[in-house]
Amino acid sequence: MNSRTELNKDKQRDIDKEKQAARIKKIIKRIVLIIFAIFLLVFFTCLYIIKIGTSSLIVNEEAIVNSKIPESFNGIKIIQFSDLHYNDEALLKDTISSINKRNPDLIIFTGDLLTDEKLTPKNRKKLVKELKKLTASLGKYAVLGESDNDEALSILIDCGFNILDNSNDLIYNDSNEPIMIVGLNTNDDMIDYTKAFINYDSNIYTIAIFHKPDYIDKFINNYPVDLALAGHSHLGEIRIPYLINFAQKDHASKYINSYYEINNTKFYINSGIGTTEYDVRINARPTINFFRLRKIT
C-alpha cells in the first residue's frame, strides 16, 4: 500500500503534467495565431501589390499659380497622364472616365502608349474607342516615349492628339494672349532642342512636355519654362522611401520623385498608368495629374 507521501508525489506529477500540457497547448495556439497573422499579412500585401497597387487609380490635384498666366486662362484645367503601356482594359476605362469627369480644357500625354508586345487588332480597336472619348476644349497634345512605334503614333493621331516632336504650339482662349506648349523628343541623345523652342518668349507662360525626366537638364538653363511635365520613371514602381527605388530607369535616375522646383520652374513627373518591369507597384500607384491654372497679379 502506497504511503501518503508517495500518493502526494503521484498527484503532484499529474498536476505538473497537466500544467505542462496546458503550456504546450498555449504555445501551439500562439504559433498557429502567428502563422495565421503572417499568412494574412502576406496575402493582403500580395493583393495590394498585384491588384490595388497596379489598378487603383489616384488623381493628384495641384494649383499652378503664376503671374504670367493670361486672364483668359485663369481657372483652366489641365490633365496629364503618361505611360499607359496598354494591356488592361478595365484600367484604361477607369483612366478615361476619371479624365473626362473633370472636364479638362487641355489633355497632355507624356509618352509610352503601348507595351513591347504586339497589339492585336481587337485590342487596338478597344484602345482607339476609349481614347477617342477624351475631349478637351483647347486640344489634346502628346509626345512619344521609347516604346512608341509607328502604330502608337498612328493611334494617337487617329484619336485627335497633336504630336509635338521637337516643336511647339501657341494656344489661345478667347483672347490674343496665348500660352505656349513645347513638346520635346527624348528618344535621341543627340537632338538639339533649339528647334523645339523657336519663337520661345520668356514673357509667355510656357509648358514643356517630354518623356524622360532627366532630359530637363538639357534645356532648362537656356529655356526656363514655367511648367515642365514628364513621365517614364513610373516613380520606380517598387518604392520604399529612403531605402529602395527598385525599378529605376535610364534617364530617370536624377529626378526620381513626383515633384521638383528648379528656380521658377514647377516640374511634375507622372507615375504613369501601366507597368513594364515587374507588373507590380508599391508606393507608386497609377496616377493622373490634374492641374488648375491660377493667375496672380
FIFI-241121 format. One line per field, with one value per residue (C-alpha): residue in three letters; x, y negated, z. Coordinates in steps of 0.001 Angstrom, whole numbers, plus 500000, padded with zeros to 6 digits. Each point is the difference from the previous one (the first is absolute). Example, Ala and Ser with C-alpha at 12.3 -4.5 7.8 and 13.67 -1.06 7.14 Angstrom:
<recs>
markol	(ALA; SER)
c1	(512300; 501370)
c2	(504500; 496560)
c3	(507800; 499340)
</recs>
This chain:
<recs>
markol	(MET; ASN; SER; ARG; THR; GLU; LEU; ASN; LYS; ASP; LYS; GLN; ARG; ASP; ILE; ASP; LYS; GLU; LYS; GLN; ALA; ALA; ARG; ILE; LYS; LYS; ILE; ILE; LYS; ARG; ILE; VAL; LEU; ILE; ILE; PHE; ALA; ILE; PHE; LEU; LEU; VAL; PHE; PHE; THR; CYS; LEU; TYR; ILE; ILE; LYS; ILE; GLY; THR; SER; SER; LEU; ILE; VAL; ASN; GLU; GLU; ALA; ILE; VAL; ASN; SER; LYS; ILE; PRO; GLU; SER; PHE; ASN; GLY; ILE; LYS; ILE; ILE; GLN; PHE; SER; ASP; LEU; HIS; TYR; ASN; ASP; GLU; ALA; LEU; LEU; LYS; ASP; THR; ILE; SER; SER; ILE; ASN; LYS; ARG; ASN; PRO; ASP; LEU; ILE; ILE; PHE; THR; GLY; ASP; LEU; LEU; THR; ASP; GLU; LYS; LEU; THR; PRO; LYS; ASN; ARG; LYS; LYS; LEU; VAL; LYS; GLU; LEU; LYS; LYS; LEU; THR; ALA; SER; LEU; GLY; LYS; TYR; ALA; VAL; LEU; GLY; GLU; SER; ASP; ASN; ASP; GLU; ALA; LEU; SER; ILE; LEU; ILE; ASP; CYS; GLY; PHE; ASN; ILE; LEU; ASP; ASN; SER; ASN; ASP; LEU; ILE; TYR; ASN; ASP; SER; ASN; GLU; PRO; ILE; MET; ILE; VAL; GLY; LEU; ASN; THR; ASN; ASP; ASP; MET; ILE; ASP; TYR; THR; LYS; ALA; PHE; ILE; ASN; TYR; ASP; SER; ASN; ILE; TYR; THR; ILE; ALA; ILE; PHE; HIS; LYS; PRO; ASP; TYR; ILE; ASP; LYS; PHE; ILE; ASN; ASN; TYR; PRO; VAL; ASP; LEU; ALA; LEU; ALA; GLY; HIS; SER; HIS; LEU; GLY; GLU; ILE; ARG; ILE; PRO; TYR; LEU; ILE; ASN; PHE; ALA; GLN; LYS; ASP; HIS; ALA; SER; LYS; TYR; ILE; ASN; SER; TYR; TYR; GLU; ILE; ASN; ASN; THR; LYS; PHE; TYR; ILE; ASN; SER; GLY; ILE; GLY; THR; THR; GLU; TYR; ASP; VAL; ARG; ILE; ASN; ALA; ARG; PRO; THR; ILE; ASN; PHE; PHE; ARG; LEU; ARG; LYS; ILE; THR)
c1	(500000; 501379; 500863; 498465; 503292; 500003; 496354; 500776; 502946; 497792; 497379; 502618; 501378; 496495; 499570; 503382; 499094; 496723; 501828; 502599; 497266; 498209; 503256; 500670; 496427; 500359; 503296; 498505; 497027; 502347; 502053; 496828; 498806; 503396; 500030; 496445; 500910; 503032; 497809; 497486; 502809; 501537; 496591; 498902; 503459; 499876; 496436; 501086; 503122; 498332; 496498; 499557; 503521; 499800; 496345; 498668; 500311; 500617; 499672; 502638; 498465; 502216; 499455; 502534; 500329; 501918; 499720; 500810; 496817; 497643; 496709; 498157; 501803; 499169; 498281; 500944; 500196; 502850; 500241; 503308; 500158; 502920; 501444; 496751; 501819; 496581; 499163; 497154; 496625; 498412; 502808; 499812; 496265; 500522; 502680; 497842; 497016; 502084; 501353; 496668; 498062; 502323; 499175; 503594; 500732; 503358; 501143; 503682; 501433; 503716; 500849; 500052; 496556; 500653; 501923; 502772; 497528; 498295; 496549; 497245; 497398; 497325; 501956; 500900; 496322; 499268; 502844; 498965; 496369; 500887; 502591; 497529; 497718; 502489; 498878; 501732; 498896; 503545; 501390; 501814; 503806; 502507; 503683; 501476; 501790; 502583; 497239; 497978; 500380; 498251; 496817; 499896; 500544; 497184; 497614; 500709; 499433; 496811; 498738; 500514; 503301; 502334; 503470; 502713; 503326; 502530; 497423; 497665; 496540; 498368; 496638; 497401; 496864; 497642; 502738; 503151; 502181; 501168; 501894; 502665; 500369; 503324; 500364; 503463; 501258; 502054; 500686; 503183; 502884; 501471; 496955; 500437; 496947; 500512; 497458; 497393; 500236; 499724; 497916; 500511; 499251; 500733; 497037; 497562; 498923; 501659; 499420; 502640; 498908; 502416; 500390; 503286; 500343; 503801; 499927; 498796; 503653; 500599; 497827; 498947; 502948; 499421; 496208; 498641; 496434; 497307; 498616; 501743; 498202; 501687; 499328; 502099; 501224; 496803; 501510; 501966; 496932; 501385; 500704; 500933; 500883; 503665; 500794; 499249; 498774; 500030; 499127; 501933; 500308; 502608; 499641; 497878; 502774; 500472; 496380; 498368; 497159; 496667; 500763; 502953; 500372; 502930; 500376; 496559; 499076; 497462; 500949; 497524; 500860; 496983; 500143; 498162; 497116; 501421; 503055; 502952; 502722; 498202; 496243; 499860; 499916; 500888; 499534; 499781; 496359; 498621; 499416; 498652; 501003; 497232; 501175; 498034; 501659; 499637; 501052; 501401; 500810)
c2	(500000; 496546; 497575; 496536; 498505; 502199; 499156; 496291; 500428; 501824; 497274; 497264; 501777; 500079; 496303; 499198; 502029; 498111; 496678; 501050; 501094; 496661; 498097; 501989; 499451; 496266; 499860; 501924; 497623; 497000; 501553; 500693; 496419; 498611; 502180; 498921; 496333; 500392; 501713; 497132; 497437; 501737; 500478; 496386; 498722; 502081; 498844; 496365; 500429; 501976; 498511; 496731; 498691; 500471; 499317; 497571; 496615; 496832; 496371; 497520; 496510; 496907; 496260; 498332; 496343; 497540; 496316; 500785; 502020; 497953; 498928; 502094; 503119; 499375; 503165; 502100; 503732; 502165; 503791; 501828; 503764; 502145; 503474; 501772; 503153; 501249; 503558; 499490; 499008; 499347; 497664; 498221; 499400; 498766; 497598; 498604; 499630; 498247; 497551; 499193; 499499; 497060; 498268; 499018; 497123; 501472; 503652; 500926; 503473; 500354; 503182; 503830; 500952; 503700; 502918; 501826; 502727; 499793; 498436; 502253; 498462; 500600; 498195; 497195; 499449; 499893; 497563; 497645; 500107; 498880; 497367; 498408; 499344; 497489; 496435; 496714; 496566; 498744; 503182; 503246; 500106; 502838; 500812; 503406; 502348; 502660; 502641; 497986; 501539; 499001; 501735; 497957; 496827; 500973; 500720; 496685; 498078; 501956; 499083; 496282; 499402; 497323; 501600; 497529; 501385; 497307; 497389; 497600; 498541; 496807; 500585; 497232; 499786; 497159; 497367; 499044; 501077; 503595; 502559; 502116; 503784; 501524; 503733; 501559; 503277; 501847; 503093; 498604; 498834; 497907; 497833; 496238; 498446; 496590; 500865; 500979; 496590; 497879; 496917; 500628; 496832; 499874; 497623; 502685; 502668; 503169; 503695; 502542; 503622; 502903; 503651; 500596; 497695; 499673; 498262; 496835; 499175; 499753; 496906; 498464; 497589; 498558; 500242; 499557; 501178; 499430; 503547; 503250; 503350; 503391; 503699; 503130; 500734; 501582; 498532; 503222; 502318; 501617; 497094; 500125; 496481; 499489; 503651; 501096; 498839; 503442; 499545; 496797; 499304; 498458; 496219; 500053; 500389; 496365; 498925; 502935; 498287; 498660; 496274; 497608; 496267; 498830; 496252; 498799; 503180; 502388; 503506; 502901; 503617; 502238; 503554; 501297; 502420; 503370; 502033; 501474; 501570; 502093; 499367; 498866; 496638; 499172; 496386; 498908; 500491; 499147; 496251; 497201; 496409; 497407; 496378; 496761; 496823; 497002; 496502; 497742; 496320)
c3	(500000; 498986; 502758; 500202; 498749; 496893; 499291; 500240; 497621; 497485; 500251; 499567; 496920; 498528; 500749; 498424; 496903; 499675; 500370; 497431; 497569; 500501; 499349; 496824; 498842; 500642; 498096; 497065; 499945; 499915; 497204; 497985; 500552; 498932; 496879; 499188; 500512; 497719; 497402; 500114; 499771; 496982; 498380; 500334; 499054; 496812; 499362; 500327; 497870; 497212; 499989; 501892; 499412; 496249; 499229; 502608; 498318; 501996; 498881; 501099; 499976; 500038; 499615; 497691; 500964; 497831; 499082; 496331; 499526; 497765; 501533; 497409; 501309; 503651; 501269; 496983; 500796; 498706; 500234; 499579; 499657; 498950; 499385; 499266; 498776; 499009; 501087; 502485; 498558; 503409; 501051; 496630; 500421; 503564; 498771; 497189; 502334; 502686; 497417; 498365; 503237; 500760; 496683; 499184; 497650; 499029; 500003; 499883; 499474; 500761; 498133; 499931; 498780; 499365; 501497; 498184; 499047; 496619; 500210; 498648; 497643; 502648; 502720; 497602; 499345; 503745; 500638; 497190; 501093; 503521; 499035; 497601; 502968; 501398; 499421; 500762; 498834; 499382; 498517; 500697; 499761; 500201; 499794; 499216; 502377; 499227; 499673; 497493; 496558; 496777; 501139; 503224; 497979; 497625; 502902; 501721; 496769; 499242; 503485; 499461; 501788; 498701; 500059; 500955; 498775; 500845; 499119; 501742; 499767; 501189; 501684; 500117; 502089; 499051; 500048; 498142; 502950; 499494; 502005; 498308; 500155; 498945; 499287; 500175; 498558; 502642; 497899; 498450; 502204; 497160; 499262; 500312; 501633; 498379; 497306; 502574; 501648; 496857; 500845; 503732; 501952; 503718; 500419; 498780; 502478; 498656; 500671; 498938; 499580; 499518; 500940; 501855; 503024; 500149; 496601; 501691; 500668; 496247; 499570; 503306; 500265; 496523; 500030; 503543; 499374; 502591; 500174; 499011; 499727; 499534; 500494; 499333; 503541; 501411; 503175; 500294; 500151; 503197; 502265; 503707; 501204; 500965; 499250; 496464; 496607; 498464; 496343; 499394; 496274; 497767; 499702; 503156; 502558; 501009; 500223; 501797; 501888; 498807; 500384; 499819; 499842; 497897; 500461; 498848; 498118; 501518; 498884; 500344; 499199; 499501; 501378; 496953; 499619; 498934; 500989; 498147; 502131; 502605; 499589; 503625; 501728; 503594; 501123; 496351; 499056; 496535; 499921; 497868; 500739; 500091; 499858; 500327; 498726; 502296; 499010; 502691; 499587)
</recs>
